[in-house]
Amino acid sequence: MRLRKLIYKILNSQIIRRLRNFSRIKPAFFSFDYEKNYIASDLFIWRNDNGFETVFKASNIMQKYYNADSYLKFIFFSNNGEFLFEFNQEFEDKFINLKFDSKLFKKNSYGTFCAFNFPKKIIDFEVNITNRCYLGYKKNNSVSMAHGNLVSQMIKVDKQGNFDIKNLQPAVISNRYKSKYIIQKPFKSSYTNYLLFTNPTLRNIKITINSDKLEIFPRGCIIYKLSSFDENKPIEIKSDFFFSRPYVISEKGNFFDFHHG
């Protein structure tokens, strides 16, 4: 048993992980798998363009699992990955329900954001928190929601035991990795369909949808309108990022549906 633990520790050391990722032999896709203390978040997409409002729900999982008082720290970026602003939000009765509209951003646009469940005080025990939360959009008095798509950003603990925002980094590898993702949904041309992608890495990632080639900036996003497709064939996404699953929005009249691809 001790020998097995030693082998596991060696295989998952930083040097060996880098070699695995470089050689693409059983690469370690998620950075937080090998950290003792971290707080992680998805990279969500906010939008208030085309009549949409963003709605967001989260629970106080630090209070639930660690019995520690906490708050939610939001960090917002533009669609090009540029930092916009951040703010803290207190939990009310262990939950947070928010709406992000044009009053918050002072313009009609879209971009990305993170939500980190931070402790209110320095803690002296190990914490591993991934708050997937629920993201959704409101339009024409209708709301559609889905949970997080991919754990994307993380903050490690510093030497003083603080989770410093300066330590924000991708929770996934930035290595180029040829991948193909097929959306499990039959699209109808009678609907207006959009694919929503984020880039959790610190490099530009490339995505090809059928024959259209796209590029996404670090911590940025794109909202791609799907057109000229064969209803009898699945939508295929190729990328140099290991996980290219998008969110999907399908609209028709006053109806819209938001879900994972």
Summary of the structure (lengths in Angstrom):
residues: 261
radius of gyration: 19.5
end to end distance: 41.3
largest distance: 62.4
contacts: 773
relative contact order: 0.19
helix: 13%
strand: 48%
